[in-house]
């Protein structure tokens, strides 16, 4: 996934162009349309109403380009510029949505077996389980925190995929161990667990960046958590402290206070 501009943030050049075009259209289009409506509504009371609408509008347009009528022209220019600004904002949101869809399509196109075969990387990480500790043979809630940290790290970087149910060496573990610990021991229950974890540890606004897909690999179910890049820093909060994690190589790394300030300024061009 490539780095993109913050989600929905209008490009300054596009905004200025849209405002400029809007101002011009306000004068050459919005103004005559208004005059035409005025003629249709009040033509009976207008002097020289025997003239056609085209004569009236053209006469009013010519008269508008005088010093006395400058305030009215300015009003139409401002109205047009405002419409142009609104268009630029809507256009930015649409472009952002298209980019997000394109990223997801490209990510989904990469099948899970291929990701596993290529191994962990800057954009792919494996987790054997998210709740069940295979070594201790019991539920270990800290495993959920490691999943949340990985999701935060991908969001703070340029996105990626977290494969749950796959060991570090690529061994397929599946989701059975985790699902048995849930009240709803199936894919729906596991998805609810992950999204609740994201909401509690990273914030509800991050949920829109997280997408879960379930795939059968070698007869066992694997959960693929696709994470989109965030348009602002995503902090991990365990109830005691707030920390920033980023993806570095094939691992998630916690940044200290100084590194956090520098990273946020460089990544999103704003202070932490």
Helices and strands as residue ranges (DSSP letters): H 12-25, I 26-30, H 31-42, G 43-45, H 53-64, G 67-69, H 70-109, H 112-118, E 124-127, E 132-133, E 138-139, H 142-156, E 160-164, H 176-179, H 187-202, G 204-209, E 210-217, E 220-227, E 235-237, E 242-248, E 251-255, H 257-268
